[in-house]
Amino acid sequence: MNKASRSQQLEIVEPIGNRVLIRKDEDKKTTKGGIELPGNIEIPTITGRLVAVSAQVERDEDYPIAQYDKVLFNPKNAVPVDFEGDNRLFVVPVEDVVAVFRREKDR
C-alpha cells in the first residue's frame, strides 16, 4: 500500500480491555426551565452514546450494553480522544458506565 492510499483511509478508535468509547452529549446551555445561560457557562453532562465497545466487554454478560446505547457515565477516569475538533470522544472504563437508558417495552 502506498503512502497516498494509507492517508485516504479513515482512522478509527477501538477501545481495548474493559473499556468503551463514548461520544459525550453536548453540554447544555439552557436550563430545564428554559433559561438561557451566558456563553461562558454550561451545565456539564455526563451522558453520551456508545460509539464502540471493546471485544472483552462485548463478551462479558455482566455488561448488557451495546453500540449506540445512551449511557450515564462517571467522567472521572474518562480519557479524552483528541480525534475530532469538538473533542467529545472519550475512552471510559466500563465500570464507570453507571446506567443505560432504555425505553419501557409495550406490554
ABEGO torsion letter per residue (X at the ends): XBAAAAAABBBBBBBBEBBBBBBBBBBBABBAAGBBBBAABBBBBABBBBABBBAAAAABAABBBBBGBBBBBBAAABBBBBABAAGABBBBBAAABABBBBBBBBX
